[in-house]
Amino acid sequence: WACTSCRACEQNCPVFIEHTDKIYDIRRSMVLMESRFPPELQTVFKNLESNASPWAMSPDERANWADGLNVKTMASVSAASEQVDYLFWVGCAGSFDDRNKKVSRALVNLMNKAGIKFAILGNEEKCTGDPARRMGNEYLAQMFIKENVERLNGYGVKKVVTACPHCFNAIKNEWKDFGGNYEVIHHSQLLAEL
């Protein structure tokens, strides 16, 4: 449980040993088969199940960071038959953490100045499943992934921009196995291109 799943040890290994996936397998077995894991994880699992976020924040507050910015949601764009260039996947940190809310607001302002058409999911956005997967709760992770992929595919999303590295990795590299085939770009890449 000391592994943070950052894979830095794999990148720096002189003989290229790839063991992080094996750690995930061990965690899955411990969580799902043995129900043996640190008690702190129970709080995270409970928050994910009840709030669709690892934090104890109300899902109704997920889009509050955007108050006053006139950010469109995919639901409103879809209802108006409009098209957007990107879905801005805000993520839990960008929605709830005060420091990361500033990043979300700054990115919105920059995309607006650049004339990029985008929308967010707002209260429809849920955790990507990444925290549950890294902690070994594959059942919960797949539940979120499938629900999110179904929602994005329902809106016809093709391109996603996100400021969260965890969301970036999950959506780009792991959602493909569940039918989520999107062009995913990190906000730093988008800004560099601009």
C-alpha positions as CSV (number, residue, x, y, z in Angstrom):
1,W,0.0,0.0,0.0
2,A,3.0,2.3,0.1
3,C,3.2,2.4,-3.7
4,T,1.7,5.6,-5.0
5,S,1.3,4.1,-8.5
6,C,3.3,6.9,-10.2
7,R,5.5,4.4,-12.1
8,A,8.6,6.5,-11.4
9,C,10.4,3.4,-10.3
10,E,9.7,1.7,-13.6
11,Q,10.9,4.7,-15.6
12,N,14.1,4.8,-13.6
13,C,14.7,1.1,-13.5
14,P,18.0,0.2,-15.3
15,V,16.7,-3.2,-16.4
16,F,13.1,-2.0,-17.3
17,I,11.2,-4.1,-14.7
18,E,7.5,-3.4,-15.0
19,H,6.0,-4.4,-11.7
20,T,3.3,-1.7,-11.1
21,D,0.6,-3.7,-12.8
22,K,1.4,-6.6,-10.6
23,I,0.9,-4.4,-7.5
24,Y,-2.5,-3.4,-8.9
25,D,-3.3,-7.1,-9.3
26,I,-2.3,-7.8,-5.7
27,R,-4.4,-4.9,-4.5
28,R,-7.4,-6.1,-6.5
29,S,-7.2,-9.5,-4.9
30,M,-6.8,-8.1,-1.5
31,V,-9.8,-5.7,-1.9
32,L,-12.2,-7.8,-3.9
33,M,-11.4,-11.3,-2.8
34,E,-10.1,-10.9,0.8
35,S,-11.7,-7.6,1.8
36,R,-8.3,-6.8,3.4
37,F,-7.1,-3.2,3.0
38,P,-6.2,-0.2,5.1
39,P,-9.3,1.3,6.9
40,E,-8.7,4.7,5.3
41,L,-9.7,3.3,1.9
42,Q,-13.2,2.5,3.2
43,T,-13.9,6.2,3.5
44,V,-12.7,6.8,-0.1
45,F,-14.8,3.9,-1.4
46,K,-17.8,5.2,0.5
47,N,-17.3,8.7,-0.9
48,L,-17.0,7.3,-4.4
49,E,-20.2,5.3,-4.0
50,S,-22.3,8.1,-2.5
51,N,-20.7,11.3,-4.0
52,A,-19.1,10.1,-7.3
53,S,-15.9,11.6,-6.0
54,P,-13.2,10.4,-3.6
55,W,-14.0,13.4,-1.5
56,A,-17.0,14.0,0.8
57,M,-18.4,16.7,-1.4
58,S,-21.9,16.9,-2.8
59,P,-22.1,16.0,-6.5
60,D,-24.6,18.9,-6.8
61,E,-21.7,21.3,-6.1
62,R,-19.4,19.9,-8.9
63,A,-20.0,22.8,-11.3
64,N,-19.9,25.6,-8.6
65,W,-16.3,26.5,-9.5
66,A,-17.7,27.8,-12.9
67,D,-20.2,30.3,-11.3
68,G,-20.1,33.6,-13.2
69,L,-18.1,32.2,-16.2
70,N,-21.1,31.4,-18.4
71,V,-19.7,27.9,-19.1
72,K,-21.9,25.7,-21.2
73,T,-22.8,22.2,-20.3
74,M,-22.9,19.3,-22.8
75,A,-26.6,18.9,-21.9
76,S,-27.3,22.5,-23.0
77,V,-25.1,22.3,-26.1
78,S,-26.8,19.0,-27.1
79,A,-30.3,20.5,-26.5
80,A,-29.4,23.4,-28.8
81,S,-27.8,21.1,-31.4
82,E,-24.5,23.0,-31.1
83,Q,-21.1,21.6,-31.7
84,V,-18.1,22.0,-29.4
85,D,-14.4,21.5,-30.1
86,Y,-13.7,19.9,-26.7
87,L,-15.3,18.5,-23.7
88,F,-13.5,20.0,-20.8
89,W,-13.2,17.2,-18.3
90,V,-12.8,19.2,-15.0
91,G,-12.2,16.2,-12.7
92,C,-12.7,16.0,-8.9
93,A,-9.7,18.2,-8.0
94,G,-10.7,20.9,-10.6
95,S,-14.2,20.9,-9.2
96,F,-13.6,20.8,-5.5
97,D,-10.1,21.7,-4.5
98,D,-9.7,25.4,-4.0
99,R,-6.2,25.5,-5.6
100,N,-7.3,23.5,-8.6
101,K,-10.5,25.5,-9.1
102,K,-8.3,28.4,-10.0
103,V,-6.7,26.3,-12.7
104,S,-10.1,25.4,-14.0
105,R,-11.2,29.0,-14.1
106,A,-8.0,30.1,-15.7
107,L,-8.3,27.4,-18.4
108,V,-11.8,28.5,-19.2
109,N,-10.7,32.1,-19.5
110,L,-7.9,31.1,-21.9
111,M,-10.0,28.9,-24.0
112,N,-12.6,31.6,-24.3
113,K,-9.9,34.1,-25.3
114,A,-8.7,31.7,-27.9
115,G,-12.2,31.2,-29.3
116,I,-12.3,27.5,-28.5
117,K,-15.8,26.1,-28.3
118,F,-16.0,23.8,-25.3
119,A,-18.5,22.5,-22.7
120,I,-18.4,20.7,-19.4
121,L,-20.5,17.9,-18.1
122,G,-21.2,19.9,-14.9
123,N,-23.2,17.8,-12.4
124,E,-23.2,14.9,-14.9
125,E,-19.4,14.5,-14.5
126,K,-18.3,11.7,-12.2
127,C,-15.0,10.3,-11.0
128,T,-13.1,8.6,-13.9
129,G,-12.7,5.5,-11.7
130,D,-8.9,6.0,-11.5
131,P,-8.7,6.2,-7.7
132,A,-10.8,3.1,-7.2
133,R,-8.7,1.2,-9.8
134,R,-5.4,2.2,-8.2
135,M,-6.7,1.2,-4.8
136,G,-7.8,-2.2,-6.1
137,N,-11.6,-1.7,-6.3
138,E,-11.9,-2.8,-9.9
139,Y,-15.7,-3.3,-9.6
140,L,-16.2,0.3,-8.6
141,A,-13.7,1.6,-11.2
142,Q,-15.5,-0.2,-14.0
143,M,-18.9,1.0,-12.9
144,F,-17.7,4.7,-13.2
145,I,-15.8,4.0,-16.5
146,K,-18.8,2.4,-18.1
147,E,-21.2,5.1,-17.0
148,N,-18.9,7.9,-18.1
149,V,-18.2,6.3,-21.5
150,E,-21.9,5.8,-22.1
151,R,-22.5,9.5,-21.3
152,L,-19.7,10.8,-23.5
153,N,-20.6,8.6,-26.4
154,G,-24.2,9.7,-26.0
155,Y,-23.1,13.3,-26.5
156,G,-20.9,12.3,-29.4
157,V,-17.7,13.5,-27.7
158,K,-14.6,13.2,-29.9
159,K,-12.1,15.4,-28.1
160,V,-11.4,15.9,-24.4
161,V,-9.2,18.4,-22.6
162,T,-8.3,18.0,-19.0
163,A,-6.0,19.6,-16.4
164,C,-5.9,16.5,-14.2
165,P,-3.1,14.0,-15.0
166,H,-5.0,11.2,-13.4
167,C,-8.1,11.9,-15.5
168,F,-5.9,12.3,-18.6
169,N,-4.3,8.9,-18.1
170,A,-7.6,7.1,-17.3
171,I,-9.6,8.6,-20.2
172,K,-6.7,8.4,-22.8
173,N,-5.3,5.0,-21.9
174,E,-7.9,3.0,-20.0
175,W,-11.3,3.9,-21.2
176,K,-10.5,2.5,-24.7
177,D,-11.2,-1.0,-23.3
178,F,-14.8,0.1,-22.5
179,G,-15.6,1.8,-25.8
180,G,-14.2,5.3,-24.9
181,N,-12.2,6.3,-27.9
182,Y,-11.4,10.0,-27.6
183,E,-8.6,12.3,-28.6
184,V,-7.4,13.4,-25.1
185,I,-5.2,16.3,-24.6
186,H,-3.7,17.7,-21.4
187,H,-4.4,21.4,-20.9
188,S,-0.7,22.2,-21.0
189,Q,-0.5,20.7,-24.5
190,L,-3.5,22.7,-25.6
191,L,-2.0,25.9,-24.3
192,A,1.4,25.1,-25.9
193,E,-0.3,24.6,-29.2
194,L,-2.1,27.9,-28.9
